[in-house]
Amino acid sequence: MDNLLSITEASLRLGGISKWTLHAWLSKGKLQRTKVGGRTMIRESELKKVIEEGGESRQLQRIEKVNEK
């Protein structure tokens, strides 16, 4: 099971980026949130995906895949 990280913990793991940047990424679909009660948490595997994908949004990746067909 993945570790769940708070917004603050996730921002530190991503090199100290702003928590507001993380919230923007959540809104744009670059990261998926996991709600625990009223808290927004991010799975560690989600951070790994963002790092591997270079921060590219999943929506853009889907559009590119459709255009390739």
VORODO-632415 format. One record per residue (C-alpha): x, y, z; residue number from 1; residue in three letters. Coordinates in Angstrom, 1 decimal. Example, Ala and Ser with C-alpha at 12.3 -4.5 7.8 and 13.67 -1.06 7.14 Angstrom:
# residues 2
@px:12.3 py:-4.5 pz:7.8 seq:1 type:ALA .
@px:13.7 py:-1.1 pz:7.1 seq:2 type:SER .
END
This chain:
# residues 69
@px:0.0 py:0.0 pz:0.0 seq:1 type:MET .
@px:1.2 py:3.5 pz:-0.9 seq:2 type:ASP .
@px:2.2 py:6.0 pz:1.7 seq:3 type:ASN .
@px:-0.1 py:9.0 pz:1.9 seq:4 type:LEU .
@px:1.5 py:12.4 pz:2.1 seq:5 type:LEU .
@px:0.0 py:15.7 pz:3.1 seq:6 type:SER .
@px:0.3 py:18.6 pz:0.7 seq:7 type:ILE .
@px:3.2 py:20.0 pz:2.8 seq:8 type:THR .
@px:5.0 py:16.6 pz:2.8 seq:9 type:GLU .
@px:4.5 py:16.2 pz:-1.0 seq:10 type:ALA .
@px:5.8 py:19.7 pz:-1.7 seq:11 type:SER .
@px:9.0 py:18.9 pz:0.3 seq:12 type:LEU .
@px:9.4 py:15.6 pz:-1.6 seq:13 type:ARG .
@px:9.2 py:17.5 pz:-4.9 seq:14 type:LEU .
@px:12.1 py:19.8 pz:-4.0 seq:15 type:GLY .
@px:10.3 py:22.3 pz:-1.9 seq:16 type:GLY .
@px:7.8 py:23.6 pz:-4.5 seq:17 type:ILE .
@px:5.0 py:25.8 pz:-3.3 seq:18 type:SER .
@px:1.9 py:24.1 pz:-1.8 seq:19 type:LYS .
@px:-0.1 py:26.4 pz:-4.1 seq:20 type:TRP .
@px:1.7 py:24.8 pz:-7.1 seq:21 type:THR .
@px:0.6 py:21.4 pz:-5.8 seq:22 type:LEU .
@px:-3.0 py:22.6 pz:-5.5 seq:23 type:HIS .
@px:-2.8 py:24.0 pz:-9.1 seq:24 type:ALA .
@px:-1.5 py:20.6 pz:-10.3 seq:25 type:TRP .
@px:-4.4 py:18.9 pz:-8.5 seq:26 type:LEU .
@px:-6.9 py:21.2 pz:-10.2 seq:27 type:SER .
@px:-5.3 py:20.6 pz:-13.6 seq:28 type:LYS .
@px:-5.2 py:16.8 pz:-13.2 seq:29 type:GLY .
@px:-1.4 py:16.5 pz:-13.1 seq:30 type:LYS .
@px:-1.9 py:14.8 pz:-9.7 seq:31 type:LEU .
@px:-4.7 py:12.8 pz:-8.3 seq:32 type:GLN .
@px:-5.8 py:13.5 pz:-4.7 seq:33 type:ARG .
@px:-7.0 py:11.0 pz:-2.1 seq:34 type:THR .
@px:-9.4 py:12.4 pz:0.4 seq:35 type:LYS .
@px:-9.1 py:11.1 pz:4.0 seq:36 type:VAL .
@px:-11.9 py:12.7 pz:6.0 seq:37 type:GLY .
@px:-11.6 py:16.3 pz:5.1 seq:38 type:GLY .
@px:-7.8 py:16.2 pz:4.3 seq:39 type:ARG .
@px:-6.3 py:16.1 pz:0.9 seq:40 type:THR .
@px:-3.6 py:13.5 pz:0.7 seq:41 type:MET .
@px:-1.4 py:12.5 pz:-2.2 seq:42 type:ILE .
@px:-0.2 py:8.9 pz:-2.8 seq:43 type:ARG .
@px:3.6 py:8.5 pz:-3.0 seq:44 type:GLU .
@px:3.1 py:6.6 pz:-6.3 seq:45 type:SER .
@px:1.4 py:9.8 pz:-7.7 seq:46 type:GLU .
@px:4.5 py:11.8 pz:-6.9 seq:47 type:LEU .
@px:6.7 py:9.2 pz:-8.7 seq:48 type:LYS .
@px:4.5 py:9.4 pz:-11.8 seq:49 type:LYS .
@px:4.8 py:13.2 pz:-11.9 seq:50 type:VAL .
@px:8.5 py:13.0 pz:-11.6 seq:51 type:ILE .
@px:8.7 py:10.3 pz:-14.3 seq:52 type:GLU .
@px:6.4 py:12.3 pz:-16.6 seq:53 type:GLU .
@px:8.1 py:15.6 pz:-16.0 seq:54 type:GLY .
@px:5.0 py:17.2 pz:-14.7 seq:55 type:GLY .
@px:3.0 py:16.8 pz:-17.9 seq:56 type:GLU .
@px:-0.7 py:16.6 pz:-17.4 seq:57 type:SER .
@px:-2.5 py:13.3 pz:-18.0 seq:58 type:ARG .
@px:-5.1 py:15.1 pz:-20.2 seq:59 type:GLN .
@px:-2.4 py:16.3 pz:-22.5 seq:60 type:LEU .
@px:-1.0 py:12.7 pz:-22.7 seq:61 type:GLN .
@px:-4.4 py:11.4 pz:-23.6 seq:62 type:ARG .
@px:-4.9 py:14.0 pz:-26.3 seq:63 type:ILE .
@px:-1.5 py:13.1 pz:-27.8 seq:64 type:GLU .
@px:-2.3 py:9.4 pz:-27.8 seq:65 type:LYS .
@px:-5.6 py:10.1 pz:-29.6 seq:66 type:VAL .
@px:-3.8 py:12.3 pz:-32.2 seq:67 type:ASN .
@px:-1.2 py:9.5 pz:-32.8 seq:68 type:GLU .
@px:-4.0 py:7.1 pz:-33.9 seq:69 type:LYS .
END
